[in-house]
Amino acid sequence: MEAQGHLLEKLWSIILAGGEGERVRPLIQRWLGCHKPKQYCTFVGTRSMFQHTVARSTRLTPPARTVAVVAREHRLDAQSQLTRQGVETLLLQPENRDTAAGIFLPLTYVRARDPGATVVIYPSDHFVYPESRFLEIVRQATGVVESLPDQVLLLGVQPDRLEVEYGWILRGVPVPVGTLDAPVHTVRAFLEKPSAGQADAALSSGALWNTFVMVSKVSTLWAFGAKYFPDIIGLFKQLDQTIGSPQEGRVLDAIYQTMPKKNFSSDFLQRAPESVAVMELTGVLWCDWGKPERIMDTLRRIAKTPAFPRTCLNQSVAPLSVAEGETSMTAKV
């Protein structure tokens, strides 16, 4: 327990909340009468996905070691939802330049303050239950990273259906990292948005869905950034030299004028699977709420009623039925 506590003292959280949620836009537009990125919407219960993610992360890291990155135009949404939650650093991204910049922007700030840190990166638009089990796996993952300091550790989840819009992780051999209740494997390859045939083969071979939750040493991620995204890292080095100074905002705006659009998955993970390990997220219901169908499917499974009127759904999305809810497990949301 003492060793685990020491690891948590060096742990930081990064929350990615810069997306627009285009596939859920029609539902939100019919529901609210305007567009709001899905991570700031309360689809069930009383908290948005962003608020849930912040609450989860701050159970492991204090506000002083929690960083959220949001789109500048959604500053008011983010700030209004953080009034009772602790995030000391809220970064306003000048524009969306894809996932590589979205990750290395907050990493620049973490590295400037604690270059020896370990970081957990959380997307803000995912549903997980139970949260206690999810956080236990993340805690274990911080220990695994100590054994694999030169690799990025991704969390993967066992699929329960054929899904062509998720990323898939093809597992390699088991990695001996001590006694865990969640297995760790090397990675043979990544599949991003595969064909139906590729997804079916991946499902049959025991592949995992990529949750994009990752744990890594800051120095390790930065080294991979220098290798696979040298132009991006070069720009963020300029920002690093001005953090805390009056020039910081001006330099941030300036580097985003030439910031390349690079995808973290296709431009790094797919090119370097040997640099990544995967830990299975066992005992957790996980879903990327990127489509109304997935939101409704999850709510059926946890027997919860959506906060939005069902008339807002497309006819192709099946409504939540009482009969289905009665046979589902329950969850506190």
Buried (B, 14 or more C-beta within 10 A) or exposed (E): EEEEEEBBEBBBBBBBBBBBBEBBBBBBEBBEEEBBBBBBBBBBBEBBBBBBBBBBBBBBBBBEBBBBBBBBBBEEBBEEBBEEBBBEBBBBBBBBBBBBBBBBBBBBBBBBBBEEBBBBBBBBBBBBBBBEBBBBBBBBBBBBBBBBEEBBBBBBBBBEEEBBEBBBBBBBEEBEBEEBEBBBBBBBBBBBBBEEEBBEBBBEEEBBBBBBBBBBBBBBBBBBBEEBBEEBBEBBEBBBEBBEEEBBEEBBEBBBEEBEEBBBBBBBBBEBBEBBBBBBBEEBBBBBBBBBBBBBBBBBBBBBEBBBEEEBBEEEBEEBEEEBBEEBEEBEB
